[in-house]
Each structure stands twice: as structure tokens, then as C-alpha cells.
Amino acid sequence: MSEVPHHVIELAEQRVKARAERDHALADELRARIEREGWLVKDAPDGYTLSEKPPYTIWPTVRSIPITAVTDARPPRHLNPRAVAPTSGTGRDTTGGNAGPQTGTQTGAQADPQADAQAGAQEDPAAELGFSGDPGSSGTPEDDMLHAQRIWDASLAANRLDDAGVNQERQRAETADVTVSVGLIADGRPDDVRACVEALLEHTDAAVLALDLGNRDGVGDVLHEFAARRPERVTVWHVAELPHWFGGSAGWGACRTALMRLDTSDVHVLMETSTILTGDALTPLTAAIQHGAVAAGWKGADPDADGHTWHEAGPGRVRALMGYLMAVRRAEALAAMPQDARYYRNADLELSLGLDGELVVPQETLPVHAPRHHGYHDVDQDYRERESRRTYDRVLRLLRPS
């Protein structure tokens, strides 16, 4: 970093004095003067820090980002009507280990998506064809029957693969006119963000909308590079405000709402930056919405009979979708977004319960990889449990019969 000019330091010292005297108007004016000199001032417990201004606009807070068009009530242009009646999920109980949201000290504990993805990976049908000896000869009638069954099984497996390819093409045709955007909250971990965005650009045609919270670990600079390289696909808003879960004031609900209001697409995809696509996972989700669902996601959950705990659910209709990867009709999501949620955990359950319509997990295994959910593991445990419980209390109220 270049040496800070003396006159900029003087402006920063004057701002310290103005803040001490509670002259906020003067403090804001001095901040603007410092920025015009090419520097940014950041308040610290022992005074302030100065850093060179990056080559992009930085808004002071999430709420200060201007919304240039009123898009909240605009009807989707290319989506079929949603199914009206919400339907309770009928998913399987696969609770075990780290799976599914739970209550207690681990309220809303997340499943292990990597293990699930590996367990659901499609096996190579050719592996079922192995047998010893000359495939052109037969020893006994039983051998002939076994040989014929293996050939039949292989044919069925190949047909299923062909059907999957046909289904993918059909889904692409059905959703060709549906506009889709992916919303990302960037709170650090630039390597994760880089892998996430690169996979989206490689495997999908969706627009990428990213909200950079405080340029933690230089993640805002990484996103700026993507936006400069692929401006037709990537749009980034940079704010000085840090995320609430890392000591700032930007809450999860406010950030998600801002991304949706800045979006103009028919379908908005909530995605964690630790979620990596290995193929086109968005088209099956968009197709489910085009078929009438209000939302579709990679992972689903249903409440247990006690009304207090949850288990992983799907494929098919579910009561809630997990926020790792969740596509939703944007207008409906804006109306249901939990504004009071300061942290992501359990906020996806609250959002899901507020949606009016069917929520589904597609039948096919989606090409998604999530090695480690940093939004859970890298946050202070006391904060995580406190905010999780705060949101889960609202979830429980939504589950109670009216």
C-alpha cells in the first residue's frame, strides 16, 4: 500500500474529533473528502485505519444501495402459474449423524451435502457387466440366464441414461424463456467464491448477482475481477458494512431482500458460496417451478410429528427447502423473506414456511458439491446458537396451528 499523504491523515484526525463531539454531519463530510482523495477511512476501537480506495463504488450499507426500478410487484414474464394450495411434505426420515435440521443446542444443524452427493452418485452401468470366461460361450442354463439378465439390466440402465438426457433437453426447452439469477452473499473466503462463480459461469446461463460485505479477505476484489471479465453475466454491489455474523450490522434477511429487489428475473436462486455446481443443477429447479411449484431446491426437510424437530426429506414435495441451493419465484420470495433473520441458520425454514405454494426437491440427483459449509463452521459458536434459537422460535410459531 502507498504511504498515506499527510493531508489525508489530517482529515482523518479532524473526523475523529468530529465523531467525539457527535458532529455526524461534519464526520460524513470529512469521510467524503477523504474518499475524493482516493482513500477510505474505517473506524476502529483505537481510532481509525486508512486504505487506498479500490476501483469500484462502495456503498456504506446494504440499505443505502439504490434500487433503480420498482420490481417487487412485477408479474413473472415467462412462468406458468404456481400451484395454489400449499402441500405438506411426505419425505423420508433420513436423520442420522449430521443430517437435517434439529432443535436443542444444535438447532437447525446442517446435513452433510458432500456425503449425500457421493451416496447419490450414479454408478457406471458397465460395471454390472463384468463376468469371467468367454462372453460368447455358455456353460449351464443358469449361466445363460444370468448372462441374459445382465444384458437386460445393462440395456435398462442405458435406457435410463438416455431418458435422463431426453429429460434434460425437455427441461431446457420448457425453461428457455424463463429468466434466472443467482444471488450470492460474499462474506469472505475468496477461494470458495471463485470456485462457486466459475462453476456457475461454466455450467449455467444464469446471471450472477453478488453482494460483497466489507471486502473480507479480499473477496470483493475477486468479485470485481469477475464483473470486469464477464459484465454480461456478473453484477456486484460492494458495501462497507460487515455481516452481522462477523461483528457487523448487515443481517442475512436484509441482504437477501436487497439482492432480490436488485434482481429483475422470474426466478431467483438463493445459493451459498460454499456450494459448487459440477453440472447444470439450475435447469431442473427452474423446470419444477415452471411446472407450478413456488420453489425448488437441492435439499428438503419436513417437520417431525412432535412439531419441534425436522428430518431431511425428498425427493418430491417437502415442507421446507435448505438454503444451500434454493430456487424460488422472486415475487413470492420477497413477500415471505424473514426480515428479522440476522443469520442464515433456520432462516431458510422460516422463508419456506412463509411461501404460499408447493415446495419440491427434484427426483433426479443434482450435480452439486458442498465440501464444507463455512457459514456454519467458521462463525462463533455462541453467536451461532443464539441467533439460530432466535430464528427457530419464529419457525415454531409458524408451525403451530392457527
C-alpha angles and dihedrals in degrees: 000000000000120000113271111248115245094239091055090053089051090053090050091051090050088052091053089055092047091052091049089053090046091240093148095169091058091044090054091047091051091049089054091049090051090051091050087057089058099259138108124217120208122189116236134182091255097041124289145313128224125211134172114269112252122232095262139067117271119200116208095231140004091250091053093064106110117239102215096192134032101239102154098099100031109124116236110266102212106021126109115234115280123245105267105213117070112229128210115238124253099195129150122264104242096160114152138123107344098349126129136350117304139176133234120054089342097047109175094001108183129243122242102256093184093058090045092050091050092047091051096045113128114249122227107261090212089068088070092060099068117120135143127249132035109327089209094060134063130209106191136001087256089056090050091050091048091048091050091047091052091051090048092049091049091050091052091049091050090049090052090053090049090049090051090054092048090048092052091051091047091051091050090051092048093050099036093112097040113105116222133188130183118218118210129185108207112202100157137297098105093190091060092046092049092051092045095051095042090054092049091051092047101045105029143040094221123126115247117223114187132186113204112205110203098325090267111193088356094292091139090058090053091052091047089057091053092048091050092048098042107023092158090061109026128057122177133191115197121203131181090220115105123221117270091236090060098047100279134105104248108111126206094241093050091048094049091047091051092052092050093048090049089051125085098185127118093233125037119198120209107208136172116227089232089063113094125192118220092184141356102313094155100067094063089050092048091047091054089053091046087055091058109279118131090215141003131192149176096248129030137191138197129198118250121242091263090064092227107080133046137215131202112267141185174043097165131023116356136176096232141015126217119241096233088093120352129158118200142170099267099221092051092046092053090055093049101039111127101235093187094059107111095175130039099236112107090354088103088058091049092049091048094051090051094055117099108220144034122324116200144182110213119246094235123079107255120226097243132137125191111175098177132357101224093181086071105032100041097051124092108270096225091050091046094053094042095051092040091055091045091056095039091057087062090047090055091051090053090051094053115098111257 
